[in-house]
Amino acid sequence: MMNINRKYSDPRDTSGCGLVGFINRDGQCVDGSYIKKSLCLMKDRGNGLGAGFAAYGIYPDLADYYAIHIMMDDADVKSKVEKVLSEFFLVHREEEIPTRANPFIKDPPIFWRYFVKPKKEVMLTFEGDDDLVVRAVMSMNNNVSGAYVISSGKNMGAFKGVGEPGDIADFFMIEDYRAYIWMGHTRFPTNTPGWWGGAHPFTILDWSIVHNGEITSYGTNRAFLEMFGYKCTLLTDTEVVAYALDFLIRQHKMPLRAAFYVLASPFWKDIDIEGIENKDFAEALKAMRIQYAPLLLNGPFAILFGWKSGLVGFNDRIKLRPLFAGEKDETLYMASEEATIREICEKPDRLWMPRAGEPVIGMVKEGV
């Protein structure tokens, strides 16, 4: 576990957090200045104790390799990190993640990235490449003191830390990356500490999560996931959402929309009402809610979920946290505030507030 700077905000402050994301469904890549501009508008939703970004399409020349982003407390940890990596992977390339000195970023960890492929001889004990990568990430986060895997997907990466959104973006030189999906988050931690590993997004493979709110079912969710080899080590409730979606979509092959009906299942009374017009759908909702009951997310939340093929936004079943969506040509935007969308899309073709518990799904066009 990394050393944690337990710096808290004024206890009279209330919960906030801000999130924003957009997907160019035609695959067009844009630089990080857009997500930075949009996220920085929500200054009152953060307090400088966490901000971060996820970007897809940033390593086109290395798209066949898993890009392992790692933060380390100090240089002495690097040899331990590489020992674990060597157990699972062949390293094609490694380098320090470029950063820029910023007067408001104090004592940052060391950031390194490795482009790797699984060892064939190790693959014999796993069900596939992705399964091996998940186990390697869990091993790193659980066993290497002073190191944490920030992201582990292909052709994507996460960049996060303790600071205001503009300062974190400047520190990681976000404007130098080009992506077709961007996600951003500014944090206002209340129940968990503000530290570098606890900033959003949270990832596993190429799944990324940013979250506004509180997962009050964290204990139940965590206990269930840890029965299947996931390790929750980051001192935050949000971590379980990334692992839950990996479990449902990758391991259990659940259709995308169905996975979100598990996490934000309708109330029993609403399922009964649904059954009046669509009995088969209602029965499917009942079966999912019963079988995957420990993965139901309780509490107020709005969540953006990204992966290589799309971006999804959804919130809790009674909409206790705001979520707006907008469209302009081939781009789908989602954010905590309407103004955040208009900051980078002045005249959207369509702007709306999604229904409680109903996922908004944007997919990259087939063939892109």
C-alpha positions as CSV (number, residue, x, y, z in Angstrom):
1,M,0.0,0.0,0.0
2,M,1.3,3.4,-0.9
3,N,1.9,6.1,1.8
4,I,-1.2,8.3,2.1
5,N,-1.1,12.0,2.8
6,R,-4.2,12.3,4.9
7,K,-5.2,15.8,4.0
8,Y,-8.8,16.5,4.5
9,S,-11.0,19.5,3.6
10,D,-13.0,21.6,6.0
11,P,-15.5,19.2,7.6
12,R,-18.3,21.6,7.0
13,D,-17.8,21.2,3.2
14,T,-20.4,19.0,1.5
15,S,-20.0,16.3,-1.0
16,G,-19.6,17.4,-4.6
17,C,-17.4,15.8,-7.3
18,G,-17.7,16.5,-11.0
19,L,-17.4,14.3,-14.0
20,V,-17.3,14.8,-17.7
21,G,-16.7,12.6,-20.7
22,F,-17.3,12.5,-24.4
23,I,-16.9,10.0,-27.3
24,N,-16.4,10.7,-31.0
25,R,-18.3,7.9,-32.5
26,D,-16.6,8.3,-35.8
27,G,-13.2,7.6,-34.1
28,Q,-11.8,11.1,-34.6
29,C,-9.1,11.9,-32.0
30,V,-8.8,15.3,-30.4
31,D,-6.2,16.6,-27.9
32,G,-6.7,16.9,-24.2
33,S,-7.2,20.6,-24.1
34,Y,-11.0,20.0,-24.6
35,I,-11.5,17.8,-21.6
36,K,-9.3,20.1,-19.5
37,K,-11.3,23.1,-20.4
38,S,-14.6,21.4,-19.7
39,L,-13.5,19.9,-16.4
40,C,-12.0,23.1,-15.1
41,L,-15.4,24.8,-15.3
42,M,-16.6,22.7,-12.3
43,K,-14.1,24.1,-9.8
44,D,-16.7,24.3,-7.1
45,R,-17.2,20.5,-7.4
46,G,-13.7,19.7,-6.3
47,N,-11.4,20.9,-3.6
48,G,-7.9,20.1,-4.9
49,L,-7.7,16.6,-3.3
50,G,-8.0,14.7,-6.5
51,A,-8.5,15.0,-10.3
52,G,-7.8,12.7,-13.3
53,F,-8.3,11.8,-16.9
54,A,-8.7,8.6,-19.0
55,A,-8.0,8.7,-22.7
56,Y,-8.6,6.1,-25.5
57,G,-6.6,5.9,-28.7
58,I,-3.4,7.6,-27.3
59,Y,-0.9,4.8,-28.3
60,P,-1.8,3.9,-31.9
61,D,1.7,2.7,-32.7
62,L,1.7,0.3,-29.7
63,A,-2.0,-0.7,-29.8
64,D,-1.2,-4.4,-29.6
65,Y,0.5,-4.1,-26.3
66,Y,-1.0,-3.6,-22.8
67,A,0.0,-0.2,-21.5
68,I,0.7,-0.6,-17.8
69,H,0.8,2.8,-16.1
70,I,2.3,2.6,-12.6
71,M,2.8,5.2,-9.8
72,M,5.6,4.5,-7.3
73,D,6.5,6.2,-4.0
74,D,10.2,6.3,-4.9
75,A,12.9,4.9,-7.2
76,D,13.7,2.0,-4.9
77,V,10.3,0.5,-5.6
78,K,10.9,0.1,-9.4
79,S,13.0,-3.1,-9.1
80,K,10.1,-4.7,-7.1
81,V,7.6,-3.6,-9.7
82,E,9.7,-5.1,-12.5
83,K,10.1,-8.3,-10.7
84,V,6.3,-8.8,-10.6
85,L,6.0,-7.7,-14.2
86,S,8.6,-10.2,-15.3
87,E,6.6,-13.1,-13.8
88,F,3.7,-12.3,-16.2
89,F,4.9,-10.3,-19.2
90,L,7.5,-9.7,-21.8
91,V,8.3,-6.0,-21.8
92,H,8.5,-4.5,-25.2
93,R,9.2,-0.9,-24.1
94,E,9.4,1.1,-20.8
95,E,9.7,4.7,-20.1
96,E,8.9,7.4,-17.6
97,I,5.5,9.0,-18.1
98,P,6.3,12.6,-19.2
99,T,5.4,15.2,-16.6
100,R,5.9,19.0,-16.2
101,A,6.8,20.8,-13.0
102,N,3.8,22.6,-11.5
103,P,4.1,24.8,-8.4
104,F,0.8,23.5,-7.0
105,I,1.7,19.8,-7.3
106,K,3.7,18.8,-4.2
107,D,5.8,15.7,-3.8
108,P,4.3,13.6,-6.6
109,P,5.0,9.9,-7.0
110,I,7.2,8.6,-9.8
111,F,5.1,7.6,-12.9
112,W,6.3,4.9,-15.3
113,R,4.7,3.0,-18.2
114,Y,5.4,-0.4,-19.6
115,F,4.2,-1.8,-22.9
116,V,3.9,-5.5,-22.4
117,K,2.6,-8.8,-23.8
118,P,1.7,-11.9,-21.7
119,K,4.3,-14.7,-21.6
120,K,3.1,-17.7,-23.5
121,E,4.3,-20.2,-20.9
122,V,2.4,-18.3,-18.2
123,M,-0.8,-18.2,-20.3
124,L,-1.2,-22.0,-19.8
125,T,-2.6,-21.4,-16.3
126,F,-5.0,-18.6,-17.3
127,E,-8.2,-18.5,-19.4
128,G,-6.9,-15.7,-21.7
129,D,-4.6,-12.6,-21.9
130,D,-7.1,-10.4,-20.1
131,D,-7.4,-12.8,-17.2
132,L,-3.6,-12.8,-16.8
133,V,-3.4,-9.0,-16.8
134,V,-6.1,-8.8,-14.1
135,R,-4.2,-11.2,-11.9
136,A,-1.0,-9.3,-12.5
137,V,-2.6,-6.0,-11.5
138,M,-4.1,-7.6,-8.3
139,S,-0.7,-9.0,-7.4
140,M,1.0,-5.7,-7.9
141,N,-1.4,-3.6,-5.9
142,N,-1.7,-6.2,-3.1
143,N,1.9,-7.3,-2.7
144,V,4.2,-4.4,-3.8
145,S,4.3,-1.8,-1.1
146,G,4.7,1.7,-2.5
147,A,3.4,0.9,-6.0
148,Y,0.0,1.0,-7.7
149,V,-1.2,0.3,-11.2
150,I,-3.1,3.3,-12.6
151,S,-4.3,1.6,-15.8
152,S,-3.6,-1.6,-17.7
153,G,-5.5,-1.5,-21.0
154,K,-4.5,-1.4,-24.6
155,N,-4.1,1.9,-26.5
156,M,-5.4,3.8,-23.5
157,G,-4.2,5.3,-20.2
158,A,-5.2,7.0,-17.0
159,F,-3.5,10.1,-15.5
160,K,-4.5,11.2,-12.0
161,G,-3.3,12.7,-8.8
162,V,-3.8,15.1,-5.9
163,G,-4.5,18.6,-7.2
164,E,-6.9,20.8,-9.1
165,P,-8.0,19.6,-12.5
166,G,-6.0,22.3,-14.4
167,D,-2.9,21.6,-12.4
168,I,-3.1,17.8,-12.9
169,A,-3.7,18.3,-16.6
170,D,-0.7,20.6,-16.8
171,F,1.4,18.2,-14.7
172,F,0.7,15.3,-17.1
173,M,0.7,17.5,-20.2
174,I,-2.7,16.2,-21.2
175,E,-2.8,18.5,-24.2
176,D,-0.1,16.4,-25.9
177,Y,-2.4,13.3,-26.1
178,R,-5.0,12.7,-28.7
179,A,-8.0,10.4,-28.0
180,Y,-11.4,9.6,-29.4
181,I,-12.8,9.0,-25.9
182,W,-12.0,11.4,-23.0
183,M,-13.1,11.2,-19.4
184,G,-12.3,13.6,-16.6
185,H,-13.1,13.9,-12.9
186,T,-12.6,16.4,-10.1
187,R,-12.9,15.0,-6.6
188,F,-14.4,16.3,-3.3
189,P,-13.5,13.4,-1.0
190,T,-15.6,13.1,2.2
191,N,-15.6,9.5,3.4
192,T,-12.2,8.4,2.0
193,P,-8.8,10.1,2.0
194,G,-7.5,12.3,-0.7
195,W,-4.4,10.7,-2.0
196,W,-2.8,10.0,-5.4
197,G,-4.1,6.4,-5.8
198,G,-7.5,7.4,-4.6
199,A,-8.1,10.0,-7.4
200,H,-10.4,9.0,-10.2
201,P,-10.5,7.3,-12.7
202,F,-10.4,3.8,-11.5
203,T,-9.5,1.2,-14.1
204,I,-8.9,-2.5,-14.8
205,L,-7.9,-3.6,-18.3
206,D,-9.4,-0.9,-20.6
207,W,-12.5,-0.4,-18.3
208,S,-12.5,3.1,-16.7
209,I,-14.8,4.6,-14.1
210,V,-15.4,8.1,-12.8
211,H,-17.9,8.6,-10.1
212,N,-19.8,11.3,-8.2
213,G,-21.5,10.2,-5.0
214,E,-21.2,7.4,-2.5
215,I,-21.5,3.6,-2.8
216,T,-23.1,2.7,0.5
217,S,-23.2,-1.0,-0.5
218,Y,-19.3,-1.0,-0.8
219,G,-18.8,-3.7,1.9
220,T,-21.2,-6.1,0.3
221,N,-19.9,-5.4,-3.2
222,R,-16.3,-5.8,-2.1
223,A,-16.9,-9.1,-0.2
224,F,-18.6,-10.6,-3.3
225,L,-15.8,-9.5,-5.7
226,E,-13.0,-10.7,-3.5
227,M,-14.4,-14.2,-3.7
228,F,-13.5,-14.1,-7.4
229,G,-9.9,-12.9,-7.0
230,Y,-10.3,-9.1,-7.0
231,K,-8.5,-7.1,-4.4
232,C,-9.8,-3.7,-3.2
233,T,-6.7,-1.9,-2.0
234,L,-7.4,1.8,-2.8
235,L,-9.4,3.0,0.2
236,T,-12.4,4.1,-1.9
237,D,-15.8,2.9,-2.7
238,T,-15.5,3.6,-6.4
239,E,-13.0,0.9,-7.0
240,V,-15.6,-1.9,-6.8
241,V,-17.6,-0.5,-9.8
242,A,-14.7,-1.1,-12.2
243,Y,-14.2,-4.6,-11.0
244,A,-17.9,-5.4,-11.0
245,L,-18.2,-4.4,-14.6
246,D,-15.2,-6.5,-15.5
247,F,-16.8,-9.4,-13.7
248,L,-20.2,-9.0,-15.4
249,I,-19.1,-8.1,-19.0
250,R,-15.8,-9.9,-19.5
251,Q,-16.1,-12.9,-17.2
252,H,-19.9,-13.6,-17.3
253,K,-20.3,-12.4,-20.9
254,M,-23.3,-10.3,-19.9
255,P,-24.8,-7.9,-22.5
256,L,-23.8,-4.3,-21.9
257,R,-27.2,-2.9,-21.0
258,A,-28.0,-5.9,-18.8
259,A,-24.8,-5.2,-16.7
260,F,-26.1,-1.8,-15.8
261,Y,-29.5,-3.2,-14.9
262,V,-27.6,-5.3,-12.4
263,L,-25.7,-2.4,-10.8
264,A,-28.7,0.0,-10.8
265,S,-31.6,-2.5,-10.8
266,P,-35.2,-1.1,-10.8
267,F,-37.1,-1.4,-7.6
268,W,-39.2,-4.5,-7.2
269,K,-42.4,-2.5,-7.6
270,D,-41.2,-1.1,-10.9
271,I,-40.3,-4.5,-12.2
272,D,-43.8,-5.7,-11.4
273,I,-45.2,-2.7,-13.3
274,E,-42.9,-3.5,-16.2
275,G,-44.3,-7.1,-16.2
276,I,-47.7,-5.9,-17.1
277,E,-46.5,-4.9,-20.6
278,N,-43.4,-7.0,-21.0
279,K,-43.4,-10.2,-18.9
280,D,-40.2,-11.6,-20.4
281,F,-38.2,-8.5,-19.7
282,A,-39.6,-8.3,-16.2
283,E,-38.6,-11.9,-15.5
284,A,-35.1,-11.2,-16.8
285,L,-34.8,-8.3,-14.5
286,K,-35.9,-10.4,-11.5
287,A,-33.5,-13.2,-12.4
288,M,-30.5,-10.7,-12.7
289,R,-31.4,-9.0,-9.4
290,I,-31.6,-12.3,-7.5
291,Q,-28.5,-13.9,-9.0
292,Y,-26.3,-10.8,-8.7
293,A,-27.8,-9.2,-5.6
294,P,-24.4,-8.5,-4.0
295,L,-23.4,-6.3,-6.9
296,L,-26.4,-4.0,-6.6
297,L,-25.1,-0.4,-6.0
298,N,-26.8,1.5,-3.2
299,G,-26.4,5.1,-2.4
300,P,-26.4,8.4,-4.5
301,F,-24.3,8.2,-7.6
302,A,-23.6,9.3,-11.1
303,I,-21.1,7.2,-13.0
304,L,-19.3,7.3,-16.4
305,F,-17.9,4.1,-17.7
306,G,-15.5,4.0,-20.6
307,W,-13.8,1.3,-22.6
308,K,-12.2,0.9,-26.1
309,S,-15.6,0.7,-27.9
310,G,-17.8,3.1,-26.0
311,L,-18.9,5.4,-23.2
312,V,-21.8,4.9,-20.8
313,G,-23.4,7.2,-18.3
314,F,-25.9,6.1,-15.6
315,N,-27.0,7.2,-12.2
316,D,-28.8,5.7,-9.1
317,R,-32.4,4.6,-9.2
318,I,-33.9,7.8,-7.8
319,K,-31.3,10.2,-9.4
320,L,-29.7,11.7,-6.3
321,R,-26.8,12.9,-8.3
322,P,-27.1,15.0,-11.5
323,L,-26.2,13.7,-15.0
324,F,-26.6,15.6,-18.2
325,A,-26.2,14.3,-21.8
326,G,-25.8,16.1,-25.1
327,E,-25.1,15.3,-28.7
328,K,-23.5,17.2,-31.6
329,D,-23.1,15.4,-34.9
330,E,-21.0,12.3,-34.1
331,T,-20.1,13.3,-30.5
332,L,-21.9,12.3,-27.4
333,Y,-21.2,14.3,-24.2
334,M,-22.1,13.5,-20.6
335,A,-21.3,15.6,-17.5
336,S,-22.5,16.6,-14.0
337,E,-23.6,20.0,-15.3
338,E,-25.1,21.3,-18.5
339,A,-22.6,24.2,-18.6
340,T,-19.7,21.7,-18.6
341,I,-21.0,20.4,-21.9
342,R,-21.7,23.8,-23.4
343,E,-18.2,24.9,-22.5
344,I,-16.8,22.7,-25.3
345,C,-20.0,22.4,-27.4
346,E,-21.8,25.7,-27.5
347,K,-24.8,24.6,-29.5
348,P,-25.5,20.9,-29.1
349,D,-28.1,19.3,-31.4
350,R,-29.8,17.7,-28.4
351,L,-29.4,18.1,-24.6
352,W,-31.3,16.1,-21.9
353,M,-31.2,14.6,-18.4
354,P,-31.3,10.8,-18.5
355,R,-33.9,9.0,-16.5
356,A,-32.9,7.6,-13.1
357,G,-31.1,4.2,-13.5
358,E,-31.3,4.3,-17.3
359,P,-27.9,4.0,-19.0
360,V,-27.0,6.3,-21.9
361,I,-24.7,4.4,-24.3
362,G,-22.5,5.8,-27.0
363,M,-20.6,3.3,-29.2
364,V,-17.8,3.7,-31.7
365,K,-19.3,3.1,-35.1
366,E,-18.7,-0.4,-36.5
367,G,-15.6,-0.5,-38.8
368,V,-14.0,2.5,-37.2
